[in-house]
Amino acid sequence: MTDAFIKIDHVSKRFGGFAAVDDANIDIQRGEFFSLLGPSGCGKTTLLRMIAGFEYPTEGAIYIDGQDESDVPPNKRPTNMVFQSYAIFPHLNVFDNIAYGLRRLRLPKREMTARVNEALAMIKLEGYGKRRGDQLSGGQRQRVALARALVNRPKVLLLDEPLGALDKRLREAMQIELRQLQRNVGITFVFVTHDQEEALSMSDRIAVMSAGKILQVAEPRTLYEAPNCREVADFIGTMNFFDAKVASHENGAAILDAGPIGKVRAAGENLPDVGTPVLVAVRPEKITLSTTPREGAIKGTVDAAAYLGERSHFHVRVDGIATPVAIASQNVMRSGDAVSHGATVFLSWPDDAAVILPRE
Amino acid sequence: MMAKVRNKAGQGRGLFGYAIFYLAFLYVPVLFLPIFSFNDSAFIAFPLVGFTTKWYTEMFADTGMQIALWNSLKVGMFTALISTTLGLLAAKALTRYQVPGSAAVLGFTSLPLFVPDIVLGISLLILLNSVHIPLSLWTVVVGHVLICMPFAMAVLISRMEGFDKSLEEASLDLGEDGWMTFWRVTFPLALPGVIASLLLTFIVSFDEFLIAYFLAGTDATLPIYIWGQLRFPYKLPGVLALGALILVASCVLVIFAEWVRSLGTDPNKAPTVGA
């Protein structure tokens, strides 16, 4: 049917009149660490649950390894899931939790024990087999849930915000561990999260979702540097937007007339026609802030300054633009960029920093 | 300042007195049962004459009582099993699936709590007569299941709502079908509720008189037997002895049922029963 390992083919899920997932199309490759990213209620968990088989698509089909799985119940699918609550069986100990899926296979006792112990070693919880679920910390429960799923050697591992309940330090450690684990086992991971940094740091590719729709599917760098719409640009990191109109084309770049901030040059593919109203988007860290005037720089006044240690954040008010421009600058010098509230500054950015987005 | 404090203390004393009076009103009459069951006289009156256990011996030797007790135990056990099984299935359906009109279902099943037993008894009697089903202990079981369902469902629904739905999903995800998921996850986690429901419905059935009286036919359950004995004044102390024993057994069962029900209400804690 297709080259993709998981193919989500025009999948919609409606509850009554409400479309939780609206015409989703995604191809996920074998061995990929793929993330579904979006704010809560965007449909990412519903989509994951459809891959697991807990929900069935109202329209469309889901293929895993060439098989149409759309109507297959969860117990017959080659997927295993790590639940948001971890769902560790409270009446079983750690060993029996991990062995849960294996017992059904009626493996010889020795082989089953070996596989469970191997899984315990993988999550670095050797010797915890006799512990009960309620005697484990949050991080340990998360690992047991992971082992319980992976011990069945699924084709796809589904993870529903598995790090959400952990504190920041543990979460960051688990992000690295999870990524390494995925590389070692080579299983395709589909990971749901609302945390953009988590998605950027862990994933091979990310699908950004909003209100049931897939907005963009791309590698982390592309999502950040070349978002395809205002919503994606806004959800991932901070972005400055300026209204503009295409004035002319020049050597594969567009010259945009951005009113109060003057002419802006932006390169890109599929440049819109001359006269099209567009948005110019520039990331705060791409903007250089200077106290001396220079050619083509935009004049503004510092509205707010925040010192964050390795970098500083500024809000600069520019005449004719409603929202202050956000700027992030590295504090390379120990003296820092010593501009304070009320100072007159000049903003500029390199030609390739500006991104053209459609204006909605 | 002083007046205010004293006033508060006085109020507390008033409430304390009220609480004592309330408890006395509830339990003093019940205490007469064991007291007179050990009194060496056929007449139920003060002053007490002397201590004896002969009423207990006499009562145990009574074959009519033995048969009635056995009948009540049988009816109680079948009622408990049937209503708890049905209650568990209903609780599973109502807490795990989107059942159309589930509120109405819940309302109708709890209706027998509010319909007077005598009305239920008479209507069941009329129904059974009109379809020519002979009265027996089985018809008593049917009536008792009807009045026990609300209790079974109340206990089991609260138990089923008490644990994470994703536990059952995890079992399905790990390859078990619905049936095995029920036995490997749902049932063990619901077990404290199941035991509590069995005990509770057994007691409700065991103590029930009106419906049994209408539906029992010629087989007497224990309450019916006791009612019959009251016609003979010299048998009264024996009835008191029996009543005292039932009272103690009921208390023990109810306390045990409550204790089991409260086990592992924390969804992350394993129930210690059957684990």
Interface residues (C-beta under 8 A of the other chain):
Chain A: A52 G53 F54 P73 P74 N75 T79 N80 M81 F83 Q84 S85 A87 F89 P90 H91 L92 Y100 G101 R104 R132 G133 D134 R148 A149 N152
Chain B: F163 D164 S166 L167 E169 A170 S171 L172 D173 L174 G175 E176 D177 M180 R184 V185 P188 L189 G264 D266 P267 N268 K269 A270 P271 A275
